[in-house]
Amino acid sequence: MAEPLRVVVCPDSFKGSLAAEEVAAAMVRGVLAARPDARVQALPMADGGEGTAWRVSRAAGWEWRQARVTGPDGTALQAGWGLDPQGRRAVLDVATACGLDRIPAGRRDPWQLDTRGVGELMRAALDAGARHLLVGLGGSGTVDGGAGLLAALGVRFRDADGCALAPHPAALGALVQADFAELDPRLGEVDITLLSDVDNPLIGPQGAAAVFGPQKGLAVDDVAAMDACMQRLAGVIEAAGWLQRPVDAPGAGAAGGLGFALGCVLGGTARMGATYVADLIGLDAAVREADRVITGEGRLDGQTAHGKVVAEVLRRAEGPGVPVAAVAGSVDADADELAALGLTDVRALCDGSLTLEEAMAHPADAIAARTRSLIEEA
């Protein structure tokens, strides 16, 4: 009798549609529809974006907590985070406190938005005894250079008259001083690990404003002004003696400049989010025992090769030589780009047989169907 097919499914979330756990469950359903005797192991992934804190907490058995924080537009919201009381570690996603989906569509003006909620989440973790913070940097809806985060942790921003300024970019045009006298002293005892998938600097043509600003609602004509705002913020912090790394440090532009506040100012150390999660869930061992691996993400495009889950899975499978296929919501890459990635097959939900509306209406069914076809046609 032939041995059962051994399959590992390890997708990222499909942003705006399904969490990674839901995508993995749909893939398992698709594999078993094609091969009922298959042995399928589900290892949902994340790359530092939305869902990373939940994924880490689930995989490591940490407590899941909720905190009431200030949203990017100033309204209160609930944000989840994970705690390891014994190891004094905590994990949080910036997206839960300042993500684009946490901002009402009519209020997505980056000039008026800030990241205070992320700093408040950090304080909640410090209050609970955490002394190692893991921060997932993906999915923010803000471009404030982390000024809001720093304000929530005790930094005061002032104008030429010494008056306090709100920490959003519209107010920071008048910034001349950053006062760190009331910075939470516990931060001196904390290790911060930044989980990210980008290496952009804070300012310049590859910086936070230029690359990520338009994605968050910044008008193209305002990019130069926002970039100048980020430069002013960095200059004032440097003048205060609190700049530990230069603004052109890789990753400083992540999450609209939160990488700057957490890395260049507070001394956090960056790690690729997908690499950290893959290590945590034991992906290497699972892949070595598999005949096939199926991964996926909402959009497979030119950025996929740069720190995304699909690229990390391919890297892990290369050594043992296990073939990797992918299911994606959409594919915006040509044949050469797909070949360069090393995927043996790619199936898109929006492949002409389904409209975007149909795929979004029943995404789990569509993912299961595409996964089934991957197995049946291999």
KOLFIMI-135965 format. One record per residue (C-alpha): residue in one letter; z negated, x, y; residue number from 1. Coordinates in steps of 0.1 Angstrom, whole numbers, plus 5000, padded with zeros to 4 digits. Layout:
% KOLFIMI-135965
bado->A | up->Z | east->X | north->Y | lumkol->NUM
...
% end
This chain:
% KOLFIMI-135965
bado->M | up->5000 | east->5000 | north->5000 | lumkol->1
bado->A | up->5009 | east->5013 | north->5035 | lumkol->2
bado->E | up->4981 | east->5023 | north->5058 | lumkol->3
bado->P | up->4974 | east->4998 | north->5086 | lumkol->4
bado->L | up->4989 | east->5007 | north->5120 | lumkol->5
bado->R | up->4962 | east->5023 | north->5142 | lumkol->6
bado->V | up->4966 | east->5014 | north->5179 | lumkol->7
bado->V | up->4945 | east->5023 | north->5210 | lumkol->8
bado->V | up->4950 | east->5001 | north->5240 | lumkol->9
bado->C | up->4937 | east->5017 | north->5273 | lumkol->10
bado->P | up->4951 | east->4999 | north->5304 | lumkol->11
bado->D | up->4940 | east->4999 | north->5340 | lumkol->12
bado->S | up->4935 | east->4965 | north->5357 | lumkol->13
bado->F | up->4965 | east->4946 | north->5370 | lumkol->14
bado->K | up->4954 | east->4944 | north->5406 | lumkol->15
bado->G | up->4951 | east->4909 | north->5420 | lumkol->16
bado->S | up->4955 | east->4894 | north->5385 | lumkol->17
bado->L | up->4934 | east->4907 | north->5356 | lumkol->18
bado->A | up->4905 | east->4931 | north->5351 | lumkol->19
bado->A | up->4911 | east->4960 | north->5327 | lumkol->20
bado->E | up->4890 | east->4943 | north->5300 | lumkol->21
bado->E | up->4912 | east->4912 | north->5303 | lumkol->22
bado->V | up->4944 | east->4933 | north->5301 | lumkol->23
bado->A | up->4931 | east->4951 | north->5271 | lumkol->24
bado->A | up->4922 | east->4918 | north->5253 | lumkol->25
bado->A | up->4957 | east->4905 | north->5259 | lumkol->26
bado->M | up->4972 | east->4937 | north->5245 | lumkol->27
bado->V | up->4951 | east->4935 | north->5214 | lumkol->28
bado->R | up->4963 | east->4899 | north->5210 | lumkol->29
bado->G | up->4999 | east->4911 | north->5213 | lumkol->30
bado->V | up->4994 | east->4939 | north->5187 | lumkol->31
bado->L | up->4978 | east->4916 | north->5162 | lumkol->32
bado->A | up->5005 | east->4890 | north->5167 | lumkol->33
bado->A | up->5031 | east->4916 | north->5156 | lumkol->34
bado->R | up->5009 | east->4934 | north->5130 | lumkol->35
bado->P | up->4980 | east->4912 | north->5118 | lumkol->36
bado->D | up->4966 | east->4941 | north->5097 | lumkol->37
bado->A | up->4966 | east->4966 | north->5126 | lumkol->38
bado->R | up->4934 | east->4984 | north->5135 | lumkol->39
bado->V | up->4932 | east->4981 | north->5173 | lumkol->40
bado->Q | up->4906 | east->4998 | north->5195 | lumkol->41
bado->A | up->4903 | east->4986 | north->5231 | lumkol->42
bado->L | up->4892 | east->5011 | north->5257 | lumkol->43
bado->P | up->4898 | east->4996 | north->5292 | lumkol->44
bado->M | up->4903 | east->5023 | north->5319 | lumkol->45
bado->A | up->4899 | east->5028 | north->5356 | lumkol->46
bado->D | up->4909 | east->5054 | north->5381 | lumkol->47
bado->G | up->4883 | east->5051 | north->5409 | lumkol->48
bado->G | up->4897 | east->5019 | north->5423 | lumkol->49
bado->E | up->4884 | east->4984 | north->5420 | lumkol->50
bado->G | up->4866 | east->4978 | north->5387 | lumkol->51
bado->T | up->4855 | east->5014 | north->5382 | lumkol->52
bado->A | up->4818 | east->5008 | north->5387 | lumkol->53
bado->W | up->4819 | east->4979 | north->5362 | lumkol->54
bado->R | up->4838 | east->5000 | north->5337 | lumkol->55
bado->V | up->4815 | east->5029 | north->5340 | lumkol->56
bado->S | up->4784 | east->5007 | north->5337 | lumkol->57
bado->R | up->4797 | east->4989 | north->5307 | lumkol->58
bado->A | up->4808 | east->5021 | north->5289 | lumkol->59
bado->A | up->4775 | east->5039 | north->5296 | lumkol->60
bado->G | up->4752 | east->5009 | north->5291 | lumkol->61
bado->W | up->4738 | east->5010 | north->5327 | lumkol->62
bado->E | up->4722 | east->4981 | north->5345 | lumkol->63
bado->W | up->4745 | east->4959 | north->5367 | lumkol->64
bado->R | up->4730 | east->4949 | north->5400 | lumkol->65
bado->Q | up->4740 | east->4930 | north->5431 | lumkol->66
bado->A | up->4733 | east->4938 | north->5468 | lumkol->67
bado->R | up->4739 | east->4918 | north->5499 | lumkol->68
bado->V | up->4759 | east->4940 | north->5523 | lumkol->69
bado->T | up->4779 | east->4938 | north->5555 | lumkol->70
bado->G | up->4816 | east->4931 | north->5549 | lumkol->71
bado->P | up->4843 | east->4949 | north->5568 | lumkol->72
bado->D | up->4846 | east->4921 | north->5593 | lumkol->73
bado->G | up->4809 | east->4919 | north->5599 | lumkol->74
bado->T | up->4802 | east->4889 | north->5576 | lumkol->75
bado->A | up->4777 | east->4892 | north->5547 | lumkol->76
bado->L | up->4789 | east->4895 | north->5511 | lumkol->77
bado->Q | up->4776 | east->4902 | north->5476 | lumkol->78
bado->A | up->4786 | east->4935 | north->5460 | lumkol->79
bado->G | up->4780 | east->4948 | north->5425 | lumkol->80
bado->W | up->4770 | east->4983 | north->5415 | lumkol->81
bado->G | up->4756 | east->5000 | north->5384 | lumkol->82
bado->L | up->4723 | east->5019 | north->5378 | lumkol->83
bado->D | up->4711 | east->5043 | north->5352 | lumkol->84
bado->P | up->4673 | east->5043 | north->5359 | lumkol->85
bado->Q | up->4665 | east->5070 | north->5334 | lumkol->86
bado->G | up->4692 | east->5094 | north->5346 | lumkol->87
bado->R | up->4686 | east->5083 | north->5383 | lumkol->88
bado->R | up->4724 | east->5077 | north->5386 | lumkol->89
bado->A | up->4743 | east->5049 | north->5403 | lumkol->90
bado->V | up->4779 | east->5040 | north->5405 | lumkol->91
bado->L | up->4797 | east->5019 | north->5431 | lumkol->92
bado->D | up->4832 | east->5009 | north->5442 | lumkol->93
bado->V | up->4841 | east->5010 | north->5478 | lumkol->94
bado->A | up->4864 | east->4981 | north->5471 | lumkol->95
bado->T | up->4835 | east->4957 | north->5464 | lumkol->96
bado->A | up->4821 | east->4963 | north->5499 | lumkol->97
bado->C | up->4853 | east->4969 | north->5520 | lumkol->98
bado->G | up->4882 | east->4961 | north->5498 | lumkol->99
bado->L | up->4913 | east->4944 | north->5512 | lumkol->100
bado->D | up->4906 | east->4913 | north->5491 | lumkol->101
bado->R | up->4872 | east->4910 | north->5508 | lumkol->102
bado->I | up->4888 | east->4905 | north->5542 | lumkol->103
bado->P | up->4902 | east->4871 | north->5552 | lumkol->104
bado->A | up->4940 | east->4873 | north->5556 | lumkol->105
bado->G | up->4937 | east->4864 | north->5593 | lumkol->106
bado->R | up->4913 | east->4892 | north->5600 | lumkol->107
bado->R | up->4930 | east->4922 | north->5585 | lumkol->108
bado->D | up->4931 | east->4943 | north->5617 | lumkol->109
bado->P | up->4919 | east->4978 | north->5608 | lumkol->110
bado->W | up->4909 | east->4984 | north->5644 | lumkol->111
bado->Q | up->4881 | east->4959 | north->5640 | lumkol->112
bado->L | up->4870 | east->4967 | north->5605 | lumkol->113
bado->D | up->4845 | east->4992 | north->5592 | lumkol->114
bado->T | up->4827 | east->5005 | north->5560 | lumkol->115
bado->R | up->4790 | east->4997 | north->5568 | lumkol->116
bado->G | up->4788 | east->4978 | north->5535 | lumkol->117
bado->V | up->4795 | east->5010 | north->5515 | lumkol->118
bado->G | up->4767 | east->5028 | north->5532 | lumkol->119
bado->E | up->4744 | east->4998 | north->5526 | lumkol->120
bado->L | up->4753 | east->5000 | north->5489 | lumkol->121
bado->M | up->4744 | east->5036 | north->5489 | lumkol->122
bado->R | up->4711 | east->5029 | north->5505 | lumkol->123
bado->A | up->4704 | east->5002 | north->5478 | lumkol->124
bado->A | up->4711 | east->5028 | north->5451 | lumkol->125
bado->L | up->4688 | east->5053 | north->5469 | lumkol->126
bado->D | up->4660 | east->5026 | north->5472 | lumkol->127
bado->A | up->4663 | east->5021 | north->5434 | lumkol->128
bado->G | up->4657 | east->5058 | north->5428 | lumkol->129
bado->A | up->4692 | east->5071 | north->5422 | lumkol->130
bado->R | up->4698 | east->5107 | north->5431 | lumkol->131
bado->H | up->4733 | east->5111 | north->5418 | lumkol->132
bado->L | up->4759 | east->5087 | north->5432 | lumkol->133
bado->L | up->4793 | east->5081 | north->5417 | lumkol->134
bado->V | up->4816 | east->5065 | north->5443 | lumkol->135
bado->G | up->4850 | east->5050 | north->5433 | lumkol->136
bado->L | up->4872 | east->5054 | north->5463 | lumkol->137
bado->G | up->4902 | east->5032 | north->5456 | lumkol->138
bado->G | up->4911 | east->4998 | north->5470 | lumkol->139
bado->S | up->4896 | east->4999 | north->5505 | lumkol->140
bado->G | up->4909 | east->4977 | north->5533 | lumkol->141
bado->T | up->4896 | east->4998 | north->5561 | lumkol->142
bado->V | up->4907 | east->5029 | north->5582 | lumkol->143
bado->D | up->4875 | east->5040 | north->5599 | lumkol->144
bado->G | up->4871 | east->5076 | north->5587 | lumkol->145
bado->G | up->4838 | east->5064 | north->5571 | lumkol->146
bado->A | up->4822 | east->5058 | north->5605 | lumkol->147
bado->G | up->4807 | east->5025 | north->5593 | lumkol->148
bado->L | up->4793 | east->5042 | north->5562 | lumkol->149
bado->L | up->4777 | east->5069 | north->5583 | lumkol->150
bado->A | up->4763 | east->5043 | north->5607 | lumkol->151
bado->A | up->4747 | east->5024 | north->5578 | lumkol->152
bado->L | up->4730 | east->5057 | north->5567 | lumkol->153
bado->G | up->4716 | east->5064 | north->5601 | lumkol->154
bado->V | up->4742 | east->5081 | north->5623 | lumkol->155
bado->R | up->4745 | east->5069 | north->5658 | lumkol->156
bado->F | up->4778 | east->5071 | north->5677 | lumkol->157
bado->R | up->4776 | east->5072 | north->5715 | lumkol->158
bado->D | up->4799 | east->5071 | north->5745 | lumkol->159
bado->A | up->4798 | east->5094 | north->5776 | lumkol->160
bado->D | up->4769 | east->5073 | north->5790 | lumkol->161
bado->G | up->4749 | east->5076 | north->5758 | lumkol->162
bado->C | up->4754 | east->5040 | north->5749 | lumkol->163
bado->A | up->4757 | east->5031 | north->5712 | lumkol->164
bado->L | up->4792 | east->5023 | north->5699 | lumkol->165
bado->A | up->4801 | east->5000 | north->5671 | lumkol->166
bado->P | up->4815 | east->5020 | north->5641 | lumkol->167
bado->H | up->4849 | east->5004 | north->5640 | lumkol->168
bado->P | up->4880 | east->5023 | north->5654 | lumkol->169
bado->A | up->4885 | east->5000 | north->5684 | lumkol->170
bado->A | up->4852 | east->5011 | north->5697 | lumkol->171
bado->L | up->4854 | east->5048 | north->5687 | lumkol->172
bado->G | up->4881 | east->5055 | north->5713 | lumkol->173
bado->A | up->4852 | east->5061 | north->5737 | lumkol->174
bado->L | up->4833 | east->5083 | north->5713 | lumkol->175
bado->V | up->4819 | east->5116 | north->5726 | lumkol->176
bado->Q | up->4787 | east->5121 | north->5705 | lumkol->177
bado->A | up->4775 | east->5117 | north->5669 | lumkol->178
bado->D | up->4738 | east->5117 | north->5666 | lumkol->179
bado->F | up->4725 | east->5126 | north->5631 | lumkol->180
bado->A | up->4688 | east->5126 | north->5639 | lumkol->181
bado->E | up->4682 | east->5094 | north->5620 | lumkol->182
bado->L | up->4704 | east->5102 | north->5590 | lumkol->183
bado->D | up->4686 | east->5091 | north->5558 | lumkol->184
bado->P | up->4667 | east->5122 | north->5547 | lumkol->185
bado->R | up->4671 | east->5113 | north->5510 | lumkol->186
bado->L | up->4708 | east->5123 | north->5513 | lumkol->187
bado->G | up->4697 | east->5159 | north->5513 | lumkol->188
bado->E | up->4684 | east->5154 | north->5477 | lumkol->189
bado->V | up->4715 | east->5135 | north->5464 | lumkol->190
bado->D | up->4746 | east->5147 | north->5445 | lumkol->191
bado->I | up->4777 | east->5126 | north->5454 | lumkol->192
bado->T | up->4807 | east->5125 | north->5431 | lumkol->193
bado->L | up->4838 | east->5110 | north->5445 | lumkol->194
bado->L | up->4862 | east->5093 | north->5420 | lumkol->195
bado->S | up->4897 | east->5092 | north->5435 | lumkol->196
bado->D | up->4933 | east->5094 | north->5427 | lumkol->197
bado->V | up->4947 | east->5107 | north->5460 | lumkol->198
bado->D | up->4945 | east->5141 | north->5477 | lumkol->199
bado->N | up->4956 | east->5132 | north->5512 | lumkol->200
bado->P | up->4939 | east->5149 | north->5542 | lumkol->201
bado->L | up->4922 | east->5129 | north->5569 | lumkol->202
bado->I | up->4948 | east->5133 | north->5597 | lumkol->203
bado->G | up->4985 | east->5141 | north->5601 | lumkol->204
bado->P | up->5017 | east->5128 | north->5585 | lumkol->205
bado->Q | up->5000 | east->5126 | north->5551 | lumkol->206
bado->G | up->4967 | east->5114 | north->5565 | lumkol->207
bado->A | up->4947 | east->5082 | north->5562 | lumkol->208
bado->A | up->4964 | east->5064 | north->5591 | lumkol->209
bado->A | up->5000 | east->5074 | north->5584 | lumkol->210
bado->V | up->5000 | east->5068 | north->5546 | lumkol->211
bado->F | up->4974 | east->5041 | north->5540 | lumkol->212
bado->G | up->4971 | east->5024 | north->5574 | lumkol->213
bado->P | up->5002 | east->5002 | north->5571 | lumkol->214
bado->Q | up->4991 | east->4991 | north->5536 | lumkol->215
bado->K | up->4959 | east->4978 | north->5552 | lumkol->216
bado->G | up->4975 | east->4959 | north->5581 | lumkol->217
bado->L | up->4979 | east->4987 | north->5607 | lumkol->218
bado->A | up->5010 | east->4982 | north->5628 | lumkol->219
bado->V | up->5034 | east->5011 | north->5625 | lumkol->220
bado->D | up->5034 | east->5016 | north->5662 | lumkol->221
bado->D | up->4996 | east->5021 | north->5660 | lumkol->222
bado->V | up->4996 | east->5049 | north->5634 | lumkol->223
bado->A | up->4996 | east->5077 | north->5660 | lumkol->224
bado->A | up->4967 | east->5061 | north->5680 | lumkol->225
bado->M | up->4947 | east->5056 | north->5648 | lumkol->226
bado->D | up->4953 | east->5091 | north->5637 | lumkol->227
bado->A | up->4941 | east->5103 | north->5671 | lumkol->228
bado->C | up->4910 | east->5082 | north->5666 | lumkol->229
bado->M | up->4903 | east->5099 | north->5632 | lumkol->230
bado->Q | up->4908 | east->5133 | north->5649 | lumkol->231
bado->R | up->4883 | east->5124 | north->5676 | lumkol->232
bado->L | up->4857 | east->5113 | north->5650 | lumkol->233
bado->A | up->4861 | east->5145 | north->5631 | lumkol->234
bado->G | up->4859 | east->5166 | north->5663 | lumkol->235
bado->V | up->4827 | east->5149 | north->5675 | lumkol->236
bado->I | up->4811 | east->5153 | north->5640 | lumkol->237
bado->E | up->4821 | east->5190 | north->5640 | lumkol->238
bado->A | up->4806 | east->5195 | north->5674 | lumkol->239
bado->A | up->4774 | east->5180 | north->5661 | lumkol->240
bado->G | up->4773 | east->5207 | north->5634 | lumkol->241
bado->W | up->4778 | east->5183 | north->5605 | lumkol->242
bado->L | up->4813 | east->5192 | north->5592 | lumkol->243
bado->Q | up->4809 | east->5209 | north->5559 | lumkol->244
bado->R | up->4846 | east->5210 | north->5550 | lumkol->245
bado->P | up->4877 | east->5209 | north->5572 | lumkol->246
bado->V | up->4896 | east->5177 | north->5579 | lumkol->247
bado->D | up->4926 | east->5190 | north->5560 | lumkol->248
bado->A | up->4905 | east->5191 | north->5528 | lumkol->249
bado->P | up->4923 | east->5174 | north->5499 | lumkol->250
bado->G | up->4911 | east->5138 | north->5495 | lumkol->251
bado->A | up->4895 | east->5135 | north->5530 | lumkol->252
bado->G | up->4920 | east->5107 | north->5537 | lumkol->253
bado->A | up->4911 | east->5087 | north->5506 | lumkol->254
bado->A | up->4900 | east->5051 | north->5512 | lumkol->255
bado->G | up->4910 | east->5051 | north->5549 | lumkol->256
bado->G | up->4889 | east->5082 | north->5555 | lumkol->257
bado->L | up->4859 | east->5075 | north->5534 | lumkol->258
bado->G | up->4867 | east->5107 | north->5515 | lumkol->259
bado->F | up->4861 | east->5125 | north->5548 | lumkol->260
bado->A | up->4826 | east->5110 | north->5554 | lumkol->261
bado->L | up->4815 | east->5114 | north->5518 | lumkol->262
bado->G | up->4831 | east->5147 | north->5511 | lumkol->263
bado->C | up->4835 | east->5166 | north->5544 | lumkol->264
bado->V | up->4803 | east->5153 | north->5560 | lumkol->265
bado->L | up->4779 | east->5145 | north->5532 | lumkol->266
bado->G | up->4791 | east->5172 | north->5508 | lumkol->267
bado->G | up->4804 | east->5151 | north->5479 | lumkol->268
bado->T | up->4825 | east->5166 | north->5452 | lumkol->269
bado->A | up->4858 | east->5150 | north->5442 | lumkol->270
bado->R | up->4869 | east->5143 | north->5407 | lumkol->271
bado->M | up->4899 | east->5124 | north->5395 | lumkol->272
bado->G | up->4887 | east->5090 | north->5387 | lumkol->273
bado->A | up->4908 | east->5085 | north->5356 | lumkol->274
bado->T | up->4897 | east->5118 | north->5342 | lumkol->275
bado->Y | up->4861 | east->5109 | north->5346 | lumkol->276
bado->V | up->4864 | east->5075 | north->5330 | lumkol->277
bado->A | up->4885 | east->5089 | north->5301 | lumkol->278
bado->D | up->4858 | east->5114 | north->5293 | lumkol->279
bado->L | up->4831 | east->5088 | north->5296 | lumkol->280
bado->I | up->4847 | east->5064 | north->5271 | lumkol->281
bado->G | up->4857 | east->5090 | north->5246 | lumkol->282
bado->L | up->4894 | east->5085 | north->5250 | lumkol->283
bado->D | up->4904 | east->5119 | north->5234 | lumkol->284
bado->A | up->4887 | east->5111 | north->5201 | lumkol->285
bado->A | up->4902 | east->5076 | north->5199 | lumkol->286
bado->V | up->4937 | east->5089 | north->5206 | lumkol->287
bado->R | up->4935 | east->5116 | north->5179 | lumkol->288
bado->E | up->4929 | east->5089 | north->5154 | lumkol->289
bado->A | up->4957 | east->5066 | north->5166 | lumkol->290
bado->D | up->4993 | east->5061 | north->5155 | lumkol->291
bado->R | up->5003 | east->5046 | north->5188 | lumkol->292
bado->V | up->4987 | east->5042 | north->5223 | lumkol->293
bado->I | up->4995 | east->5014 | north->5247 | lumkol->294
bado->T | up->4985 | east->5017 | north->5284 | lumkol->295
bado->G | up->4995 | east->4999 | north->5315 | lumkol->296
bado->E | up->4990 | east->4991 | north->5352 | lumkol->297
bado->G | up->5000 | east->4964 | north->5377 | lumkol->298
bado->R | up->5029 | east->4985 | north->5392 | lumkol->299
bado->L | up->5045 | east->5015 | north->5376 | lumkol->300
bado->D | up->5062 | east->5036 | north->5402 | lumkol->301
bado->G | up->5066 | east->5070 | north->5418 | lumkol->302
bado->Q | up->5028 | east->5072 | north->5423 | lumkol->303
bado->T | up->5020 | east->5067 | north->5387 | lumkol->304
bado->A | up->5022 | east->5104 | north->5379 | lumkol->305
bado->H | up->4997 | east->5113 | north->5405 | lumkol->306
bado->G | up->4962 | east->5106 | north->5391 | lumkol->307
bado->K | up->4968 | east->5071 | north->5378 | lumkol->308
bado->V | up->4955 | east->5058 | north->5345 | lumkol->309
bado->V | up->4989 | east->5059 | north->5328 | lumkol->310
bado->A | up->4994 | east->5096 | north->5337 | lumkol->311
bado->E | up->4959 | east->5104 | north->5324 | lumkol->312
bado->V | up->4965 | east->5086 | north->5291 | lumkol->313
bado->L | up->4998 | east->5105 | north->5287 | lumkol->314
bado->R | up->4981 | east->5138 | north->5293 | lumkol->315
bado->R | up->4954 | east->5130 | north->5267 | lumkol->316
bado->A | up->4980 | east->5120 | north->5241 | lumkol->317
bado->E | up->5003 | east->5150 | north->5246 | lumkol->318
bado->G | up->4982 | east->5175 | north->5226 | lumkol->319
bado->P | up->4979 | east->5154 | north->5194 | lumkol->320
bado->G | up->5015 | east->5142 | north->5199 | lumkol->321
bado->V | up->5007 | east->5104 | north->5198 | lumkol->322
bado->P | up->5034 | east->5083 | north->5213 | lumkol->323
bado->V | up->5025 | east->5063 | north->5244 | lumkol->324
bado->A | up->5041 | east->5031 | north->5256 | lumkol->325
bado->A | up->5032 | east->5010 | north->5287 | lumkol->326
bado->V | up->5032 | east->4974 | north->5299 | lumkol->327
bado->A | up->5033 | east->4969 | north->5336 | lumkol->328
bado->G | up->5034 | east->4940 | north->5360 | lumkol->329
bado->S | up->5065 | east->4955 | north->5376 | lumkol->330
bado->V | up->5085 | east->4988 | north->5373 | lumkol->331
bado->D | up->5098 | east->5005 | north->5404 | lumkol->332
bado->A | up->5110 | east->5038 | north->5388 | lumkol->333
bado->D | up->5143 | east->5049 | north->5375 | lumkol->334
bado->A | up->5151 | east->5061 | north->5341 | lumkol->335
bado->D | up->5147 | east->5098 | north->5350 | lumkol->336
bado->E | up->5112 | east->5091 | north->5365 | lumkol->337
bado->L | up->5101 | east->5072 | north->5334 | lumkol->338
bado->A | up->5115 | east->5100 | north->5311 | lumkol->339
bado->A | up->5096 | east->5126 | north->5331 | lumkol->340
bado->L | up->5064 | east->5107 | north->5326 | lumkol->341
bado->G | up->5068 | east->5109 | north->5288 | lumkol->342
bado->L | up->5065 | east->5072 | north->5280 | lumkol->343
bado->T | up->5083 | east->5062 | north->5248 | lumkol->344
bado->D | up->5088 | east->5026 | north->5260 | lumkol->345
bado->V | up->5080 | east->5005 | north->5291 | lumkol->346
bado->R | up->5079 | east->4967 | north->5293 | lumkol->347
bado->A | up->5076 | east->4949 | north->5326 | lumkol->348
bado->L | up->5063 | east->4913 | north->5330 | lumkol->349
bado->C | up->5088 | east->4907 | north->5357 | lumkol->350
bado->D | up->5119 | east->4919 | north->5338 | lumkol->351
bado->G | up->5142 | east->4890 | north->5347 | lumkol->352
bado->S | up->5130 | east->4867 | north->5320 | lumkol->353
bado->L | up->5099 | east->4857 | north->5341 | lumkol->354
bado->T | up->5096 | east->4852 | north->5378 | lumkol->355
bado->L | up->5067 | east->4868 | north->5397 | lumkol->356
bado->E | up->5052 | east->4833 | north->5401 | lumkol->357
bado->E | up->5054 | east->4827 | north->5363 | lumkol->358
bado->A | up->5039 | east->4860 | north->5354 | lumkol->359
bado->M | up->5011 | east->4856 | north->5379 | lumkol->360
bado->A | up->5004 | east->4820 | north->5366 | lumkol->361
bado->H | up->4998 | east->4832 | north->5330 | lumkol->362
bado->P | up->4995 | east->4870 | north->5331 | lumkol->363
bado->A | up->4975 | east->4874 | north->5299 | lumkol->364
bado->D | up->5001 | east->4855 | north->5279 | lumkol->365
bado->A | up->5029 | east->4876 | north->5294 | lumkol->366
bado->I | up->5011 | east->4909 | north->5286 | lumkol->367
bado->A | up->5005 | east->4898 | north->5251 | lumkol->368
bado->A | up->5041 | east->4889 | north->5246 | lumkol->369
bado->R | up->5053 | east->4922 | north->5260 | lumkol->370
bado->T | up->5029 | east->4941 | north->5238 | lumkol->371
bado->R | up->5040 | east->4922 | north->5208 | lumkol->372
bado->S | up->5076 | east->4932 | north->5215 | lumkol->373
bado->L | up->5066 | east->4969 | north->5219 | lumkol->374
bado->I | up->5052 | east->4968 | north->5184 | lumkol->375
bado->E | up->5079 | east->4948 | north->5168 | lumkol->376
bado->E | up->5108 | east->4968 | north->5182 | lumkol->377
bado->A | up->5092 | east->5003 | north->5178 | lumkol->378
% end
